[in-house]
Amino acid sequence: SALPGHRPHRCLVLFAVHDTGIGIDDENIPHLFQSFYQGTSGYARSHQGAGLGLPICSQLIALMGGSMSVISESGHGSTFYFTVPFIDLAKNN
């Protein structure tokens, strides 16, 4: 049987990007995809940025019909996941 929301001749590809950096505190994760969010003041001071990278990525992925999420452990790194739907050209011919 087809998955909920599955459309014929399309596939959903899952990408995972993992880093072994400083990780992200649990209280910051819900805000990561908000524009200009930079985490706690200590984090923002040691890791400069405008707070736009993840929101832009998330919006671009959403425009393509996908979604983005993150699993992180402070001090151990993060894994960012995103899905993007693609047309299965082999089945369309």
N, C-alpha and C positions, 0 to 999 in steps of 0.2 A: 504494500500500500504506500501511497505517496505521503511525504511529510506534510504537516500542516503548513499552508502557505506556499507549498511547492508548485512551481509552474512547469509545464512540459517544455522540454528542450532548453532548460536552464539548469545551471549548477551553481551551488554556493561554495566559494573557495574561502577557506580559513587561513589567515596569515598570522604568524606569531613572531614577535620581535622581543628578544630577551636581552637584558643587560645585567651586569654584576655590580652595578653602582651602589649608591647609598640607600636605595629603596625609598619608599614613601610611607609615612605614618598613616594609620587607618583613618584618622580624622580628616586627612587631606584628600583622600581618594574621591569622595563624592563631589568635590569641587574642581577636580583636575581639568575638566572639559569646559569650564567657565572662562570666558575671556578675561585676561589680565590677572588671573589667580596665580599667586606665587608661593603658596604654602605658608608655613610659619615664618615669622620675621627672621629667625636664625637661618632657615633654609634659603630664603630669598637673598640674604646677605652673602652667603657662601657660594651660591649658584645663581648668578645673574641671568636674567632673561626678561622678556616682555610679558610672558604669560599668554602667548598667542599660538605657540606651536601645536599643542594638543587640541585646542578648540578648532583651529583651522583644519587639522587632519580629520577630526571627528565630523565636521560639517561637510568636507569633501566626500568622505566615505558615505555619509547619509544621503548626499545628493546622488550618489551612484546606487542607492538602494541597500546599502550595507549598514553595519553597526560596529562599534568599537568598545572595548572594555579593557580593564587592567587588573592584574593580580600582583600584589607587591608585599614585600616584607621589609620593614625598616632594617637597614644594615646588611641586607642580603640581595638586593636588586629587585627588578620588576620584569614582568612579562606583559606586553601589550598585545591584545588580540584584535583583529578586525576581519570582518567577513565582507565579501563583495560578490554580487551575483554576476555570472557570465552566461552568455548564450552558448550552448553546446552546438558548434557549427557542424560537427559530424552528424548529428541527428537532424539538422535542418536541411541537409542536402538530399 
